[in-house]
Amino acid sequence: MPKLFEPNTVVWVKYADYPWWPALVIPERTTTQDVLAQKPRGTDAILCRFFGDVSVCWSKPGNIKKWDCQRKNKYKKKQ
């Protein structure tokens, strides 16, 4: 079964109280051991790097949307 968000896919991510933000799904093999250690155990969290920033987050698939999703114009207006 293919993954919903493959590495190097541009997506929208909702993180904490921040607005939806553009990000890139990044391969786990390209990150540091410190970041890998922060992955929530027993989850299917996806590693994302935000655009306009160097920060990364582990996000649940439910907090990630495809870049070309129907709500993209709404997300753009909130930035």
N, C-alpha and C positions, 0 to 999 in steps of 0.2 A: 504494500500500500504506500503510495507516495506521501511525502510530508506536505503539509499545507503550506508551510513557509520554508522554502529551500534557502540555503546560504546565498548571500549576494542578491537577495530580493529586497526591493525598496518597499517599505510598509509605513503605516501609521501606527504609533504606539501610544497607549494611554498609561501613564505612570503616575501613581499617587494622585496628588491634587493638581498636577500640571495639565495643561490642555493636550489634546491629541497632537503628537509631534512626528515629523518624518524621521525615519530611521532606516538602517540597513541591517538585515539579518546577517550575522557574521558566524563563520564556522567556529565551533568550540576549539578546534585544534590550533587556531591562530591567536588564542588569548593566553594570558598568564595563569599560573597555578593559583594565584590569589583570587582571580575572578572565577575560575572553575570551582574553587572551594566555597564560593558564595551561592552556587546554584542550589535552589531549594530541593531538598531530597524528596524522592518519591513523586516528582512532578514531571510534566513534559514542558517545562519552561524553555523559552527560546531566548538566545542571547542576541541583543540588539544594540547597535551603536547609533546614537542620535546625531543628526546632521546639525552643523553649526556649533558643535561641541565635541569633545572627545570622550564624553561619559558613555558608559554602557549600562544596561540593565538586563536582568532576567525577567522575562514577561510571560504571563500565562497566555496561551493562544487566544483566549477570549478577549484579551486586551490588545490584540493586534488585528489590524484590518489591512486588506490589500490596498496598495497605493491608488488604484483606480476604482475603489469602491464607490457606491452610490452617494455616500455622505462626504466625499473628499472636499467639495466646495464649502461645506459647513465647517470642516476642520480647518481649512485654509483661513477662513474669516476670523477664527478665534486666536490666531497667532499674533 
